[in-house]
């Protein structure tokens, strides 16, 4: 999610600033633009691509997940609910839950949510019930789980910053970590070397693991081993901007390994070698995104009070649809 230091009036002020495009000076309206930094950008997005609004009137949108029956799951962190959102703008409440954040489907097609107030990773049923899958590491409560994805081995990987630590509650774990949760409920710490880990993603070949650090305003990449460990962490790219322009947050990859990461003013597009190809500037500051549509070639973007849609020229990499990666087969019995 985007950084929010306090709630109540301050959140409302931040949302107004984001919507107005505030950059430290006079307010100027933000608008949709395709800003190429490299000709390769146009291989991913058409010059004439149009942004459309799917639905609006939310408090603060996050955690989009496309369902093949034709709707999105969307978290609203201000209204404290998860919705089904349809292409015609219709919204259906799924569950009322304190500050839901990032979501994913797992390999069993269960909806998995980062429940900030519960300080837990949970399963949410279509009927609006939930089950806690994990809420602590080494006997201590998580901070506030933020984003979650499925790894090449079928396990869940998630970030646990303090961005949404409930006011008045104490931080039990003295760092902000990235974890792996297997189907037996075992939680393993992967790294604690980020100051504020947020969005995350795997390369389609299962060899690289990307995590962005909202405080440092950069994206880190690690080599991912078949036993689920991370090595050789380094900075992949930086997304610098003004104080109120937005920070690296949610990310998704396409089937060729290009990375779409929310950042200052919109979505920054990177190739697998760390070159910034261009930016999809948006009317509202985005927090997350998901691939959807019949061929998974449409980006659905949760941006402040709205959900937007943008057709691309590529297809998304969908980890929970891929099955266990071939690199993991020889060690599958470990998980």
N, C-alpha and C positions, 0 to 999 in steps of 0.2 A: 504494500500500500504506500501511498505518498506520505511523507513525514507529517505528522500532526502532533504538536507538543502538548496541547491541552484540548479540552472539549468545550462544549457550550458555545459561547459567543465567539471565542477565538476561532473555532472551526468554521463557523458561519463567515467570519471575516476572511479566512483563507480561501474559502470556496468562491466568495465574491471577487477576490483578487485574481484567482485562477481564471475565472470566467471572463474577466475584463482584460486579461493579458498584462497585468501589472508587471513592470520590470524595474521598479525603483524610481521611475519618473512619472510623467503624465500617462494615464491609462489610455490604451489604444486597443480597439477590438482585435481579437485573434480571429484568424480565418484559415480555412483549409488550403494548403499549398503542398505541391510536390517539389521538393528542393533537392536536386541532384548534385552530388559531389563527384560523381564518376559516371561515365556513359553506361556502365554496367547496371546502374540503378534502373534504367529503362528496360532491362531484361526481366525485371521483377515486377514492375508496376507500369501500366500503360500511361502514356503522356496525358490521355484524356480520361483517366479514371475519375469517377465521381464518388464523393463521400455522401452517404445518406444516413439519416437518423432512423434507428429502429424504434427506440422508445426514449422518453425523457421524463422529467419530474421526479427523479430519484434524489436521495440525499447525497450519497457518495458511493459510486459503483466500483465494484472489484470482482475478481474471481470468475470470469466468464468460462463456461464449459458448454460446448455444442453437443446436443443430443440429436442422433440421426433421424428421430421422428419429427424434427423440425422446430426445435426451440432451444433457447439458451438458459442455463442456470446462471444467475447473477446475484452476487452478494451486495447488500446495501448496508454499509457500515454505520450510517447515521440512523436509518430506520430500524436497524438490528434485525434484518430479515433476509432470507434467501428467496428469490423469485424464479419462476419460469417466465421467460420473456419470449413472446412469439413475434414473427415477422411483421404482423400488423400493429405492433405496439401493445398488444394485450399482455397484462401481467397477472400471474397467479402466485399467491403466497404459498411457499412450501413449508417454511418453518420460521418462527420468531426465535431469534438466538442472539445473545449479546455479542455484537461486533464480529460477524462472520467475515472472513477474509478470502485468501486464495483457495481455489477448489480444483479438483481433478476427478476424472473417473479412474478407477484402478482396473486391473486386468479382469476382474469379476464384474465389471460395469457397476460398481458401487460408487456413489458420489462421496468423495472424501473432502472434508472442509477443515481449514485452519480456524479453530474457534478461539478467538483472542481472549474473551472473558473467561471461558472455561480453562484457558491455558492448556489446550489439548488438541490433538488430531482426532477427528471424529468421523464416523460414517453417518450420513444422513439418508434416511429411507424416503422413497417417493411419497409415503404417507405422512411425512413430517415428523418422524421420530429420529432420535440420534443415539449412537452408541460410541462411547469413548474407546478409541483404539490405543492411545498412549497419552499420558499427561505428565510424565516425569522422566528425568535422567539421573541415574545414580542416587535415587531416592529423593530428588529435589524437583519441585514443580518447574515446568517450562516457564519461560518468560511470557511470550505471546506469539505462538506460531503464526507465520505470515504467509508463506507460499509453499506449495507441495506439488510434486510431479512423480511419475512412475519412472524407475530406472531401467536400464537394459536387462537387469536380472529380475524384474517384476516387483522389486521392493519399492517402498515409498521413500522419497527423499524430501526433506523439508528444512526451511530456515526458521530460526527462533530468535529474532531481535527483541528489543524492549520497546519497539515503536508503539505498541498498544497495551503495554502493561497497565492494568487497571489502577486508577488513582487510589492511593491508600494501601495498595498491596506491595509487598516487598519482593525484590528480585532475589530469588533463591540460588540460581546458578550464576556464578560470578563472571560470566562471559556470554557472548551472543554467538551461538553455535549453529552448525549445519549437521543434520542427523540423517541416519538411515533407520527405517522401521520395517522389519520383515513380517512375514505372515504369521509368525509365532508370537508377535508382540514384543520382540527384542529390539531395543533402541541402542544404536551405536553412534558415538560422536565421530564425525568425519574430520571436522576442522573447527578451530576457534580463532583463526587468524584474521577474520574480517571484523571490522568495528561495528557494522550494521548490515548483516546479510539480508537480502531481500529476494528478488526474483532469481530463478534458476532454470537450467535447461541442459539436456544432453544432446550431443551431436548424433546424427542419424547412424553413424558407424559404431556408436557406443564407446568411443575412445576418449572423448573429452567431455568435461563437466564444467558448465559455465555458471557463475554466481555473481550477481552484482552487489556492490557495497554502496548503499545510498548515502552514507556519511562521507565516504571518500570520493563519491561520484565517479566510480569506475566499475569495470567488468573484469572479473578474474576468471582464469581458465586453469583447470587441473587435468592432468592425465588420470584417466579412470581405469583401474585394473579389474580383472575378472573376479577378484575376491571382494570387490566393493570398496577398495581403499583409494585414496587420492594422493597423488604425488606431483611434484614439480609445479606448484602454484605460482602463477605470475600474472601481471596485469595484461589483459587482452586489449582493452580500449578504455578511453576516458570520455565522459559526457559532461563537459563543463558548461555552465550557464549562469545566469543571474540568480540572485538569492531566491526569488519566487518563481523561477521558470520551470521547476520540476527537476526530479532526480532520477537516476536509473532505478527501475522498479520491476514491473512484470516483463517477461521475455518469452518468445516462442521462436522456433527454428523451422525453416522450410526443408524440403526433402534433399536439397543440395547442400545444406549446412549453413545457409545464410541466416543471420540472427536479427530478429526484430525486437528491439528493446525500447520500452518507454523511457523518455528522458526529457531534457529541456525543450519545451514548446511542442513536443509531439513524440513520434516514434522514430528512433534512429535505426538505420538499416546497415548492417555490417556483413562483410563476407567472412569466410572461415579463416582468412589470413589476418584479420584484424583491421581491414580497410573500411573506413566509414564511407558507404556508397551514397548515402543521402538521408534526408529526413522527411517524414510525412507529418507536416505541421497540422495541428488540429484546433478547432474552435475552443475546446476545453482541454484542460490538462489530463492526459490519460494516466491511468494507474496500472492497467493490465490489458491483455488481449488474448484471443483464441482463434484458432482456425475452425471454419465451419462451412456449411453449404454442402451440396451433393458431392462435390469432388474435393472438399476441404481446401478450396482455393480462395475463400473469402475470409478476410480478417474482420472479426467482431471485436470492437474496442470499447472498453469501459472507461469513460472519461468524465469524471466529476458527477454531474447530474444526469448524464445521458449514456446511451449505448449506440455506437455508430457501426456502420458496415462499409467495407471497401473491398471491391473485387481486385484480385491480383492476377499476375501471369504465371504464378507458381502454385504448388500444392504444399500444404503444411505437413510437417513431420508430427505424427500423433503417437506418442510413446505407448499409450495404453491400448492401442490397436495393433501394435507391431508384433506382439508375442515376445518371448524371451529371445534376446539377440543371440545369433550363432556363437559369438565369442563367449557367451555365458554357459553354453551347453555342457562343457566338460566339468564345470564346477556347480551345476545346478543343485546337486545334492547338498551343497553347503547352506543353501538359503531356505 
